[in-house]
Amino acid sequence: MAFGFPRLTFPGSVLDRYIISEIMAPFLFGVGLFSSLGFAVGVLFDLVRRVTEFGLPLQVAMQVALLSAPQFIAYAFPMSILLATLMAYSRLAGDSELIALRSVGTSVYRIVLPAVIISFAVTILTFVFNDVVVPRANYYAALTLEQALTGDRPNFQENNIFYPEYGEIVDDQGRHRTVLKRMFYAEQYDGNAMHNLTVIDRSEGTVSQIITSESAQWDPGRNRWDFFNGVIYLLSNDGSFRNILRFEREELQLPSAPFDLAQRVRDNTEMTIAEAREYLKILDRGGDPQERRKIMVRLHQKVSFPFACLIFGLVGAALGTRAQGGKATSFAISVVTIFCYYTLFTTTGALGVAGVLEPIPAAWLTNVLGLVLGGSILLQVAR
């Protein structure tokens, strides 16, 4: 008995076209179902509350909703491929079509191959969608909502811009150590200039100068800072003051990282892989180690998450060849599997951010376990 959805045609052998057509219809159904559920829980209820309680204009709410949708579509791809492969192969097993195929010498691996192929295609689609569409959509959704609720405020970090710059030295015993070279602090940033700055310079091994200034601006054309109305305190090696220089304007060759950090307000879900790598370069020059570890974990998760489609496709096909239940059973198994995967994926990610796990294991451990599970089930069926 057929699944009940209209058949789709694809290139390849008759067997490939038949199984892929069985998979595609429930896959598209799953994308619509799971993305709608995620969107309703994650965005819609909150937007309705903002419209009714905070007076968010309905037009803005609809725009934010539209921009937020791609994220939940990306989340739905792995779940949908699991549901689709599980339902398709369960239907084939329930109607004894798998038995018929194996009776004529078709191996289980050959039967599962179409699911692996379509899962790999969805993996590529998820990777591109999650890196090209989702970050930009999330960024503009957050920006649109912020501007609607707070007015046309510039999108930047306003207070307490703190940037420590570290460098490596070789001590008397020949050991390489990382030490603080320079500390940059600005009390406020108005989108154009930083105010009430303090810069402590330790680039020569000890504190050699302290700079205070009323304001400073970054000049990208000349790749330098302009400090205004300040004082430079020059210190000797013993820590005593050597000289005091007052200035109205002083050009200083300092890193642009403090300015970049003030401008960089995107959440990790709003950055592409390339943007996350650029942000890591900023943090490598002396940013917060905790923030760097977080971005590292999220960066690896951006790569590992799309491969959940391939893992789910394998697991769904392997479970489906053993299942004898109907659509309800397949859906229940999918929900349990999805819950376990996302719980473990979130947990290992949190452990990576906390420093308990390294970024790569934190991002890939769940996929490895899923691959082992799917492969072991498939081997049992093949026997």
C-alpha positions as semicolon CSV with decimal commas, in nm:
position;residue;x (nm);y (nm);z (nm)
1;M;0,000;0,000;0,000
2;A;0,140;0,339;-0,101
3;F;0,219;0,611;0,151
4;G;-0,057;0,838;0,028
5;F;0,143;1,137;-0,101
6;P;0,184;1,216;-0,472
7;R;0,488;1,047;-0,626
8;L;0,791;1,246;-0,742
9;T;1,032;1,133;-1,015
10;F;1,411;1,142;-0,983
11;P;1,706;1,023;-1,192
12;G;1,864;0,686;-1,111
13;S;1,749;0,328;-1,102
14;V;1,387;0,231;-1,055
15;L;1,462;0,132;-0,696
16;D;1,628;0,466;-0,621
17;R;1,346;0,667;-0,774
18;Y;1,086;0,462;-0,590
19;I;1,246;0,494;-0,244
20;I;1,338;0,862;-0,287
21;S;0,980;0,941;-0,389
22;E;0,864;0,766;-0,074
23;I;1,102;0,982;0,132
24;M;1,047;1,323;-0,027
25;A;0,675;1,362;0,039
26;P;0,695;1,304;0,418
27;F;1,016;1,511;0,425
28;L;0,836;1,816;0,286
29;F;0,549;1,751;0,525
30;G;0,796;1,732;0,816
31;V;0,965;2,060;0,719
32;G;0,630;2,235;0,728
33;L;0,524;2,068;1,053
34;F;0,843;2,104;1,258
35;S;0,926;2,456;1,140
36;S;0,571;2,569;1,219
37;L;0,585;2,418;1,568
38;G;0,926;2,569;1,639
39;F;0,820;2,907;1,501
40;A;0,504;2,912;1,712
41;V;0,686;2,824;2,034
42;G;1,004;3,023;1,973
43;V;0,878;3,344;1,810
44;L;0,506;3,377;1,757
45;F;0,392;3,372;2,119
46;D;0,658;3,628;2,216
47;L;0,564;3,860;1,929
48;V;0,194;3,841;2,021
49;R;0,286;3,939;2,378
50;R;0,496;4,232;2,254
51;V;0,214;4,352;2,030
52;T;-0,048;4,337;2,304
53;E;0,163;4,447;2,604
54;F;0,431;4,675;2,459
55;G;0,251;4,818;2,159
56;L;0,480;4,667;1,895
57;P;0,335;4,767;1,555
58;L;0,172;4,475;1,380
59;Q;0,361;4,546;1,059
60;V;0,694;4,527;1,244
61;A;0,585;4,207;1,418
62;M;0,505;4,047;1,083
63;Q;0,842;4,156;0,945
64;V;1,026;4,010;1,245
65;A;0,825;3,690;1,215
66;L;0,916;3,655;0,848
67;L;1,285;3,715;0,919
68;S;1,283;3,466;1,209
69;A;1,133;3,183;1,003
70;P;1,458;3,065;0,829
71;Q;1,615;2,962;1,159
72;F;1,331;2,722;1,235
73;I;1,329;2,588;0,881
74;A;1,698;2,503;0,925
75;Y;1,619;2,330;1,255
76;A;1,343;2,136;1,082
77;F;1,563;1,982;0,810
78;P;1,731;1,715;1,030
79;M;1,406;1,633;1,209
80;S;1,220;1,604;0,881
81;I;1,472;1,370;0,720
82;L;1,450;1,145;1,026
83;L;1,071;1,137;1,012
84;A;1,071;1,085;0,634
85;T;1,319;0,796;0,625
86;L;1,160;0,629;0,925
87;M;0,809;0,650;0,777
88;A;0,921;0,547;0,429
89;Y;1,116;0,239;0,536
90;S;0,857;0,145;0,798
91;R;0,595;0,147;0,524
92;L;0,816;-0,066;0,299
93;A;0,880;-0,311;0,586
94;G;0,514;-0,320;0,690
95;D;0,401;-0,405;0,334
96;S;0,671;-0,674;0,304
97;E;0,838;-0,488;0,019
98;L;1,173;-0,507;0,195
99;I;1,134;-0,882;0,225
100;A;1,059;-0,900;-0,147
101;L;1,367;-0,694;-0,230
102;R;1,593;-0,906;-0,012
103;S;1,448;-1,226;-0,155
104;V;1,582;-1,129;-0,499
105;G;1,928;-1,061;-0,362
106;T;1,913;-0,687;-0,284
107;S;2,123;-0,615;0,024
108;V;2,011;-0,395;0,309
109;Y;2,295;-0,155;0,231
110;R;2,167;-0,114;-0,125
111;I;1,815;-0,056;0,003
112;V;1,935;0,211;0,249
113;L;2,160;0,383;-0,009
114;P;1,884;0,615;-0,147
115;A;1,820;0,743;0,207
116;V;2,190;0,816;0,252
117;I;2,202;0,999;-0,082
118;I;1,900;1,218;-0,011
119;S;2,025;1,279;0,345
120;F;2,362;1,395;0,214
121;A;2,186;1,632;-0,027
122;V;1,981;1,775;0,262
123;T;2,303;1,807;0,464
124;I;2,451;2,032;0,196
125;L;2,126;2,228;0,173
126;T;2,119;2,275;0,552
127;F;2,483;2,387;0,562
128;V;2,431;2,652;0,292
129;F;2,096;2,764;0,433
130;N;2,228;2,780;0,790
131;D;2,536;2,982;0,692
132;V;2,402;3,211;0,420
133;V;2,037;3,277;0,500
134;V;1,987;3,221;0,873
135;P;2,256;3,454;1,021
136;R;2,153;3,753;0,809
137;A;1,784;3,692;0,872
138;N;1,842;3,663;1,248
139;Y;2,051;3,980;1,251
140;Y;1,794;4,190;1,068
141;A;1,515;4,043;1,280
142;A;1,695;4,144;1,601
143;L;1,783;4,486;1,459
144;T;1,426;4,551;1,341
145;L;1,282;4,452;1,678
146;E;1,537;4,661;1,871
147;Q;1,476;4,971;1,662
148;A;1,100;4,933;1,698
149;L;1,118;4,902;2,078
150;T;1,397;5,151;2,155
151;G;1,389;5,389;1,860
152;D;1,666;5,441;1,605
153;R;1,949;5,383;1,846
154;P;2,278;5,284;1,688
155;N;2,358;4,917;1,728
156;F;2,676;4,917;1,936
157;Q;2,814;4,846;2,280
158;E;2,767;5,167;2,477
159;N;2,942;5,119;2,810
160;N;3,256;4,965;2,953
161;I;3,456;4,861;2,649
162;F;3,737;4,653;2,794
163;Y;4,010;4,505;2,575
164;P;4,315;4,323;2,716
165;E;4,587;4,248;2,461
166;Y;4,811;3,953;2,533
167;G;5,148;3,854;2,394
168;E;5,397;3,573;2,431
169;I;5,735;3,613;2,600
170;V;6,026;3,382;2,674
171;D;6,132;3,389;3,038
172;D;6,480;3,337;3,181
173;Q;6,432;2,961;3,181
174;G;6,337;2,951;2,813
175;R;5,968;2,886;2,872
176;H;5,704;3,055;2,658
177;R;5,444;3,240;2,861
178;T;5,142;3,451;2,772
179;V;5,129;3,783;2,954
180;L;4,927;4,103;2,938
181;K;5,086;4,353;2,696
182;R;4,828;4,630;2,693
183;M;4,497;4,706;2,862
184;F;4,245;4,933;2,690
185;Y;3,939;5,064;2,874
186;A;3,675;5,313;2,760
187;E;3,388;5,416;2,982
188;Q;3,146;5,503;2,702
189;Y;3,106;5,478;2,325
190;D;2,851;5,691;2,138
191;G;2,887;5,530;1,796
192;N;3,147;5,782;1,687
193;A;3,398;5,839;1,969
194;M;3,500;5,666;2,290
195;H;3,507;5,868;2,611
196;N;3,704;5,857;2,936
197;L;3,978;5,622;2,824
198;T;4,263;5,457;3,009
199;V;4,540;5,265;2,831
200;I;4,807;5,077;3,027
201;D;5,109;4,977;2,819
202;R;5,320;4,675;2,929
203;S;5,468;4,596;2,585
204;E;5,825;4,621;2,724
205;G;5,764;4,370;3,004
206;T;5,668;4,621;3,273
207;V;5,428;4,915;3,282
208;S;5,605;5,173;3,066
209;Q;5,327;5,427;3,017
210;I;4,972;5,505;3,119
211;I;4,750;5,711;2,890
212;T;4,432;5,884;2,998
213;S;4,214;6,078;2,759
214;E;3,875;6,247;2,746
215;S;3,794;6,094;2,407
216;A;3,940;5,899;2,117
217;Q;3,838;5,807;1,763
218;W;3,953;5,531;1,533
219;D;4,068;5,652;1,190
220;P;4,035;5,358;0,946
221;G;4,194;5,556;0,663
222;R;4,524;5,600;0,848
223;N;4,479;5,287;1,060
224;R;4,545;5,466;1,389
225;W;4,376;5,624;1,691
226;D;4,331;5,996;1,755
227;F;4,331;6,072;2,128
228;F;4,205;6,411;2,251
229;N;4,269;6,608;2,573
230;G;4,472;6,364;2,771
231;V;4,786;6,288;2,965
232;I;5,068;6,039;2,903
233;Y;5,245;5,916;3,216
234;L;5,589;5,772;3,135
235;L;5,724;5,527;3,393
236;S;6,072;5,397;3,466
237;N;6,154;5,029;3,511
238;D;6,129;5,068;3,888
239;G;5,774;5,201;3,857
240;S;5,851;5,566;3,930
241;F;5,721;5,848;3,710
242;R;5,977;5,954;3,451
243;N;5,777;6,222;3,273
244;I;5,424;6,358;3,228
245;L;5,308;6,479;2,888
246;R;4,983;6,662;2,833
247;F;4,827;6,677;2,488
248;E;4,527;6,815;2,307
249;R;4,554;6,566;2,023
250;E;4,781;6,265;1,994
251;E;4,799;5,999;1,722
252;L;4,868;5,652;1,861
253;Q;4,941;5,325;1,684
254;L;4,713;5,092;1,877
255;P;4,512;4,791;1,755
256;S;4,167;4,851;1,610
257;A;4,030;4,563;1,819
258;P;3,862;4,783;2,087
259;F;3,671;4,963;1,812
260;D;3,586;4,630;1,646
261;L;3,458;4,492;1,975
262;A;3,240;4,796;2,032
263;Q;3,093;4,756;1,684
264;R;3,056;4,381;1,710
265;V;2,719;4,327;1,875
266;R;2,597;4,029;1,674
267;D;2,502;3,717;1,860
268;N;2,666;3,394;1,746
269;T;2,339;3,296;1,572
270;E;2,367;3,617;1,369
271;M;2,718;3,550;1,234
272;T;2,821;3,344;0,936
273;I;3,118;3,108;0,963
274;A;3,342;3,368;0,799
275;E;3,222;3,641;1,038
276;A;3,272;3,411;1,338
277;R;3,630;3,345;1,225
278;E;3,695;3,718;1,192
279;Y;3,557;3,770;1,541
280;L;3,789;3,498;1,669
281;K;4,083;3,689;1,522
282;I;3,978;3,990;1,727
283;L;3,950;3,779;2,041
284;D;4,285;3,614;1,968
285;R;4,448;3,955;2,000
286;G;4,339;3,972;2,361
287;G;3,967;3,923;2,404
288;D;3,776;3,746;2,678
289;P;3,885;3,377;2,692
290;Q;3,532;3,271;2,791
291;E;3,384;3,452;2,491
292;R;3,648;3,301;2,264
293;R;3,569;2,950;2,385
294;K;3,199;3,012;2,331
295;I;3,251;3,132;1,975
296;M;3,480;2,836;1,905
297;V;3,215;2,591;2,020
298;R;2,939;2,765;1,822
299;L;3,163;2,778;1,515
300;H;3,220;2,403;1,524
301;Q;2,850;2,346;1,590
302;K;2,767;2,546;1,276
303;V;2,964;2,285;1,082
304;S;2,851;1,978;1,276
305;F;2,480;2,059;1,292
306;P;2,406;2,007;0,917
307;F;2,560;1,659;0,939
308;A;2,276;1,570;1,175
309;C;2,073;1,529;0,855
310;L;2,305;1,252;0,737
311;I;2,303;1,089;1,081
312;F;1,925;1,110;1,111
313;G;1,881;0,972;0,759
314;L;2,092;0,670;0,846
315;V;1,926;0,620;1,185
316;G;1,576;0,661;1,039
317;A;1,640;0,415;0,757
318;A;1,798;0,163;0,993
319;L;1,513;0,188;1,244
320;G;1,255;0,184;0,968
321;T;1,375;-0,145;0,823
322;R;1,305;-0,303;1,163
323;A;0,979;-0,123;1,248
324;Q;0,643;-0,280;1,182
325;G;0,422;-0,001;1,316
326;G;0,228;0,265;1,129
327;K;0,268;0,637;1,089
328;A;0,189;0,708;1,453
329;T;0,464;0,474;1,571
330;S;0,713;0,632;1,330
331;F;0,620;0,979;1,451
332;A;0,659;0,876;1,817
333;I;1,002;0,722;1,752
334;S;1,103;1,039;1,566
335;V;0,999;1,263;1,854
336;V;1,194;1,056;2,109
337;T;1,504;1,041;1,889
338;I;1,491;1,414;1,816
339;F;1,450;1,496;2,184
340;C;1,749;1,280;2,280
341;Y;1,967;1,424;2,004
342;Y;1,895;1,791;2,071
343;T;1,923;1,743;2,446
344;L;2,264;1,582;2,410
345;F;2,372;1,835;2,144
346;T;2,278;2,125;2,372
347;T;2,440;1,963;2,677
348;T;2,773;1,892;2,509
349;G;2,771;2,246;2,366
350;A;2,719;2,389;2,714
351;L;3,001;2,171;2,850
352;G;3,223;2,304;2,573
353;V;3,141;2,664;2,659
354;A;3,208;2,590;3,026
355;G;3,548;2,445;2,938
356;V;3,468;2,088;3,048
357;L;3,501;1,965;2,687
358;E;3,719;2,091;2,408
359;P;3,528;2,271;2,128
360;I;3,562;1,993;1,869
361;P;3,436;1,706;2,094
362;A;3,163;1,934;2,229
363;A;3,034;1,997;1,876
364;W;3,081;1,651;1,723
365;L;3,025;1,403;2,006
366;T;2,649;1,379;1,947
367;N;2,697;1,311;1,577
368;V;2,956;1,042;1,648
369;L;2,720;0,867;1,890
370;G;2,437;0,892;1,638
371;L;2,657;0,746;1,365
372;V;2,757;0,456;1,590
373;L;2,391;0,393;1,680
374;G;2,270;0,402;1,320
375;G;2,558;0,188;1,197
376;S;2,509;-0,077;1,467
377;I;2,137;-0,103;1,396
378;L;2,207;-0,133;1,023
379;L;2,462;-0,409;1,085
380;Q;2,212;-0,602;1,295
381;V;1,949;-0,576;1,021
382;A;2,200;-0,684;0,755
383;R;2,267;-1,005;0,946
